[in-house]
Amino acid sequence: MKRSTIILLAIVGTFFLLFFMGCNTYNGMVSTDEEVEKSWNNVEAQYQRRGDLILNLAKTVMKAASTEGDILKEVVAARASATSMNIDASKLNADNIKQFEAAQSKLNGTLSRLMVVVEKYPELKSIDQFKKLNDEIAGTENRISTARTDFNDAVATYNKKVRRFPNNILAGMFGFERRSGFSAKEGMENAPDLDSVYK
């Protein structure tokens, strides 16, 4: 075989090897990106489930305590705000996640006020529907925590893939950018001041 043929075959072979390695890298980044999006959709689904359960719980409470109608209106408004906020998983960033969390926090606040009403009407705790809904909400909070953890794991896997060399070269060429996950709110590293709660 001629020397020029061997050199040409080596160049063509190297090109195909690099091409297939590039395809494999690109497809790997697409797969991890899709996993991030799926995980985010699971997070939203669990928050939606919680919003639906809270609304049903509020209606149950309000049937038994009809004088507390303002709280039901607040719960309905907070739930509408929290469940209407949909963020496209492909456009997730730290600001979007903070906005999403703020809407969910508002819903948490109205749920707390609703529980104060429950304390005023102890007979509510004996209503079967209330018990079931309350248990469902507690279970959903666990599902939310799990979904958020799974999302953060998917984001970490994706970020590692797009930041490692030589993947970062292809990631930059094809627009695979670093993603943000959930993080603790500011000040959560400090223990709560219980003295202010019980004054």
N, C-alpha and C positions, 0 to 999 in steps of 0.2 A: 504494500500500500504506500502511496506517495505521502511524503511528509505534509504537504499542504492539505491533503484529504484528512489526515489524522488531526491536524490543527483545526480544520473546519468542523469535524465531528466533535472535538472537545469543546469548541465554542458553542455549537448547537446544543450539545448535551448540557453544558453549564447553563445556557439560557433556559432550557426546559426545566432543569432542576430548580433554578431560581423562580421560574414562573409557577411551578407547582407548589413550592414552599410559600410563595406569596399568596397563592389562592387559598392554601390551607390556613395561613395566618389570617387572611381577610375573613374567611368563613368562620374561624374561631371567634373573631371579634364580633361578627354578626350574631353568632349564637349566644355569646355572653350579653350582648346588648338586648337581645330578645328576652333573655332571662330576667334582666333588670325590668323591662317593661311588664312582663308577666307578674313579677313580684310586686310592682307598683299597683297593678290592677287588683291583685289580691288584697293589698293594704286598703285601697279604696272600697273594695267590696265589703270588707269587715267594718269599716267606718259607716258605710251605707246601712249595713245590718244593724249596727248599734243605733243609728239615727231612727230607723224604723221601729226598733224595740222601745226606744225612749219615748217616741210618740205614742205607742200603744200603752206604755206604762203611765204616761201623763193622762191619757184619756181614762184609764182605769181609776187613777187617783181622783181625777176631777169628777167622775160620776159619784164617788163616795163623798167627796168634799166639794160640793158645788159652789161654795162661797169663795173658792180660791181660783176663780177663772182667769185672773191676770197672769198667773204663772203658766197656765196652759197656753195662753197667747205667746208668752215669751219663749216657751219650749218649742212651739210650732215655728216661730220666726227663726230661732237659733238653729233648729233642725233644717229648715229650708235653706238657710245660709250655708250650713255645713255640707249638706248633701248636694247643693247646686254647684259647689266648687269642684270642677273636674280639671285636672291638669294632665295635659298630653305627656305621656311618659317619655316621649322622645325629646321633650323640652324641659325636663326636670332640671332645676338648679336650686341652690340654697334658698333664694328668695321665694320661689314658688312653694317650696316645702314649708317655709316659715308662715306664709299666708295660709296654707292648708291647715297647719297646726293651730293658727290663731282662730280660725273658724271652728275647729274642733274644740278648742279650749272654751270658747263661748258656749258651746253646747254642753260641755262639762259643767260650767257654772250654773246653767239653768237646771241641769239635773240635780246639782247640789241643793238648789232652792226647792226643787220638787221634793227632795228627801226631807227637807225641813217640814214641809206640809205633812208628809207621812208621819213624822214624829208627833205632830199635833193631833193626828187621827189614828191612834194605835189600832183601831179595829181594821184598818186597811191591811195590816200585816197578816190578818187571818183570811183575807180573800184569796182564793186559790189562783185566780188569774194574776193577781199582783205578785204572789210568790213565784209563779212560773216565769213571769216577765223579769222579775228581779234576778232570778237565777240565770236566765238567758243573757241578761246584760252583763252579769259577772263573768259568764263563760265567754261572751263576746270580747270583753276587755282582755281576757287571756289570748283569744285569737288575734286581736289587734296587736298585742305585744309580740306574738309569734310571727305575724305577717311583717311587722316592722323589722324584726331581727332578720328574717329571711331576705327582706329587701336590702338591708344593709350588707348582708353576706353577698348577695348578687352584685351590688354596687362595688364592693371590695374586689371581687373576682374580676369584674369588668375593668375596673381601674388598673389592677395589676397587669391585665392583658394589654391594655392600650398604652401603658407607660413603660413597659419593658422594651429593651433594645433587642432586636431590630423592629419589633412590632410598632414602636412609637413612630417610626418613619412612615409605615403604611397607614397608621391611625391618623397621622397629620394629613396625609394625602387624601384620605377618604372621609375626613370630617368626624372621626370618632373622638369625642372630647371626654375629658374626665367628668364623672357624675358626682352629685352630692347625695348623701344619705341622711337619715334622721340623726339628730344629735340632741343631747340634753339641753333644756332651756337654761338660760343664764341664771346663775345663782343656785342651781340644783345640787351643786357640790356641797352646799352648806346645809346643816341640819335645820329643820323648821323650828321657828321660835314658838313653842307651845304656850309660853306665858302670855303672849298677846292673844292667843285663841281663847284662853280660859278666863280672861279679865272681864 
